[in-house]
Amino acid sequence: MPVSVYSPSEPAGLCRGWCGRGLLVAALLLSSCGVSRPSGYRGYQTKPYTVRGQTYHPMSVEQALDFEETGTCSWYNESSFFGLKRGTTSLGEKVMPWHLIGAHKTLPLPCLVKVTNLENGRSVKVRINDRGPFIAGRHLDLSPRAAKKIGFYGAGLTTTHIEVLSVGDGSYKRSHRSWWPF
């Protein structure tokens, strides 16, 4: 009678082939469902940068704390459902469809802004953690979820007013209105 010998290089039982691959895929999908977290930056990102031959000079934290601006806003999508295709922001954070985030050319990263759609009065708070939009005449790009919340997802563009609420995260967080709870 032949004797069965277990070999550590070969999975035992039913987990040969597809089962092992399925577990690996499930683990990868679950790991991509995490919350966006800072990735290697400390403090604020205010260094100049160049895109398509144009150099941009982000404002200082002090300038940003009193910053307000009105202009044309668009939305952009750097992610897809289930995280199978996912982008990252200028801060190295993962972009997922449910995030309320945005991109601005000259605000220090990260910062929290209130965005008001001037066409319908709806507002949303978003975390600015990316650079852009790099299309002439636009001042802000929002994630799809943020665009839906203020009611211009279908139109693609709207006129918005932005107001900086705070700059930075954690111990670096600064706000010019110390009585605000965020």
N, C-alpha and C positions, 0 to 999 in steps of 0.2 A: 504494500500500500504506500503511495507517495505521501511524503510529509510536506505540509505547507510551511513555507518560511516567509516571514515578513521582511520586506525590503524597505528601508526608510526612504529610498528614492522613488517609490511607487505608492500612491495613495491607496489605502485599503478600502474595501467595500464599494459603495455606490458613488463615492466622490471622485472617481476617475474622470478625467476629461472635462465635460461641460459643467459639472457641479462646482469644481474648483474654480473654473473661469467665472461662473455666475457669482460666486462669493467675492471674487476679486472686483468685479464690476460693481456689485452692491456696495462694497466698502468704499470704492472711489466715488460713487454717487453720493453716499452719505457724508463723506468728508467734504464734498463741495457745497453742502447745504449750510455751512457754518456762517456766522456773522462776519461781516467785513471788518477786518482789524488792521490797524496800522502796520506797515511792513518796513521797518528799518529807518524811519525818519524820527528825528527828535526835534521838538519845538515846532518851528514853522518853516515852510518852504517859501523863501522870498528871493531866491537866486534868479538872476536873469537867465533866459533860455531863448533859443532860436528855432523857429519853425518856418519852413519854406523861404529861407533867406531873410526873414524879419526877426529882429531881436525884441523881446518883450521884457520890461522891467517891472516886476511885481511891486506893489506898494508896501510900505512898512506896516507893521502891526498897528502902530499909533494912527497912521492915516486911515487904515481899514476900519478902525473902530467907529469912525464917524461917517463912513461911506454910504451913500445912497446913489442910485442910478436908475434911469428910465431908458428903455430901448426895446429892440426886437429880440424876442426869445424864440428858440426852437427846441426840439427834443431830439435826443440821439439814443441809440440802443447799442450797448457794448456787450450784451449778454443774450442768452437764449434759455428757454425753459429746461429745467433739470440740470443746468450747469454744464451741459455737454459741450457747449461752445461758450467761453466766458472771456471777457476782457479784464484788464486791470486799469486802474486809474494812475494818475501821475504820482500818487503816494504809494503805489504798489498794492492797493486794496482790490479785492475781488469785486466785480460788478454783477449783481444779481437783479432779476426783474422787479423784485419787491422793494428795492432800495429807493430812498428819497434822496437823490444826490444830484449834483450839477457840476458844470464846468464854467470857469471864468478865466479870462486871459491874465488879469493883473491882481486879483485878490490873493493874499497870502493863503497857503493851504496848510491845514484845513480851516474852514470857518463855517459858521452857521448863519444862514441868511433867511429872511422872510421874503418870499416872492409873491407879489400880488398881480393877478391878471387884471389889467386896467379895462378890459372889455366887458368883464362880468363881475369884478370885485372879489373873486375868490382868491384865497391865500393859502400858502403851504410853507412850512419850514423845511429847508433842504441843507444838506451838508455839501459844501463846495470842496471836492477832493480831486478835481481834475482840471486840466487846461483845455481851453477852447472857448467858444467856437472860432474856428479860423476861416470864417466866411465873412466877407466885408458886410458891415452894417448890422451884425448881430452881437449882442452883448452877453448872452447867457445861453447855455444848453442845459436842458433838464433830462432826467431819466424818464422813461415812458410812464411810470407810476405817478411821478410828480406832475407831468403834463396832463394826465387824466384827472388828478385831484383838482387842478385849477381850470379844467375844462377846455383845453385846446388841442388835445391829442389828435383828433380828427382833422383839424385845420392845419396842423404842422407848425404854424407861426402865430405869435400874438405879441401884443405890447405889454411889457411887464415893468413893474417898479421893484427894485431890490433894495433891501436895507440890511446891513450887517448887524447881527445880534451878538455874536461872540467870535473870537479867533482862537484857535488852538484846541487841544484836548488835555484832559487830566490836569496835572499840575501846571501846564502851560496855558490853560484856558484863561482868556481875558475878555472882559466885557466892559464897556464904558458906562453901563447902567447896572451898578452893583446890586440893586434891589430886584432885578429879574431873576426868576428861579432857574434859569438855564445858563 
